[in-house]
Amino acid sequence: MAAARVASRRPGCFITFEGGEGAGKSTQIARLAAWLRAGTDGLPGPREVVTTREPGGSPRAERIRAAVLSGVAKPHGPFAEALMFAAARLDHLATLIRPGLARGAIVLCDRFSDSTRAYQGAAGGVDEATLAALERVVVGATRPDLTLILDLPPETGLTRARQRDRAAARGPDRFEAEALGFHERLRAAFLAIAAAEPARCAVIDAREAPDRVAQAIRSTVAARLPQLVRDRPDAA
């Protein structure tokens, strides 16, 4: 009981993963979650790690995800998609992210508001000020403690995404099907976000083999959020 009480006093931590198609975000989230669950900051009691994704992460948000990725909102333009993502994010924050952080969990999220800035903003053409206002209303103070941007050339990412889709016997989703220029704008947008917010963002070279990418992520987490990995012999 004493260990549980100590664990409950640890503040939650919010880490988001961003990047273009085929960057390996879901693979690396699973690897980081397993590493963190194996032992985190040396305090008594286990540390809860929650993995989730956007759009999605809650039943209502998953339904919106299915609709958007099927292309149902595309005829209405990127602002309509941004509104749908905002609705999904509201529910996701209320039902999973904020409760997890309140419990002291480490929440790892595959995409968050930076993806809206990149996909619907820089690549889709929605005004930056409009998206910033929407983000203030929806996200409020629930900002990531660390954002890991997995970066690689869009041609490489799209090749990986096509291979993944073939293995799963499915076609490209709404965004994978966009032209190369769209994906080049995405990459530039994510790198611009990282440059503008270096205290929050870290760029990870996703061209490397998965093991090397995972090591780079662990090293970044250890450097940026040392409270999560204190006293771990393999933190570096």
Buried (B, 14 or more C-beta within 10 A) or exposed (E): EEEEEEBEEBEBBBBBBBBBBBBBBEBBBBBBBEBBEEBBBEBEBEBBBBBBBBBBBBEBBBBBBEBBBEEBBBEEEBBBBBBBBBBBBBBBBEBBBBBBBEBBBBBBBBBBBBBBBBBBBBBBEBEEEEBEEBBEEBBEEBBBBBBBBBBBBBEBBBEBBBEBBEEEEEEBBBBBEBEEEBBBBBBBBBBEBBEEEEEBBBBBEBBBEEEEBBBBBBBBBBEBBEEBBEEBEEBE
